[in-house]
């Protein structure tokens, strides 16, 4: 159940119209890293968590709902940045828009530039936000990542919050309006908070690496292939023990082309970098598969009719 509260989560304001920046801000309304993408992504991900992981369901739904609030803030800011354009577009009987603007706060050159750069933004929306990015490319469900595995989805969300944060950071460089800057800083800061929340949620799932159930082919889990010419660069991603426990290390293949030939297309490649055995890994996969499957099975056990909600609890009480 959603209930709209007319007050914004943050008091969005602008000091003067700015059509050009309004266009840039469209990226966070209908763009691939924007607020609608985040809201829909967390909303869709939450469905598979409802019974087996009710705590993660709450997290995803809460953050999704907040992202819808942020979408409203961005849309309101875009509308205010176009103040003076919308009404004059409606007043078609008075002649063309540019002639009407005169010496008003909205500059003719900015409106003309906006119409040339992204004509649909003005000619179809009449001065309000559209579900496109700054270049007029429509929003699409293809932006949404939902794989039905919590460890995968949470990592997708951590990445999504990171990208949204950096977009706001860049947007701050293109406006000198102190009110707009305050709004952008609020939105940017909430991306940081969500990043931390998703990271904390991922840490409560053990084991959470590798994503999913299957552990991978033991011959290749610790292998790094040097596929670049020139100077070699070594670090914890291809040298030493890497992220593993004591006794495990990276296997560095310096000449991959000859190595592939020598190992018969790597069919004869030996296990390097660790002492794990296939039997132990298969046992781990079976145990993990049973655990994940049981979590879902127990949540949906009982048979008979299925009901999503439990109306026996009072409003506000956990169900």
Secondary structure, DSSP 8 states (H G I E B T S, - for coil): -----SS-SS----SS--HHHHHHHTHHHHSTTSHHHHHHHHHHHHGGGTTTTHHHHHHHHHHHHHHHHHHHHHHHHHHHHTTTHHHHHH-GGG--HHHHHTTSSS-HHHHHHHHHH-HHHHHTTSSS--SB-TT--B--GGG----S-HHHHHHHHHHHHHHHHHHHHHHGGG---HHHHHHHHHHHHHHHHHHHHHHHHHHTSSS-SSSSS----TTTTTEEE----SS---STTTSTTTTS-TT---EEES-HHHHHHHTTTTTT----S----HHHHHHHHHHHHHHHHHHHHHHTTT-S---S--TTS-TTS--
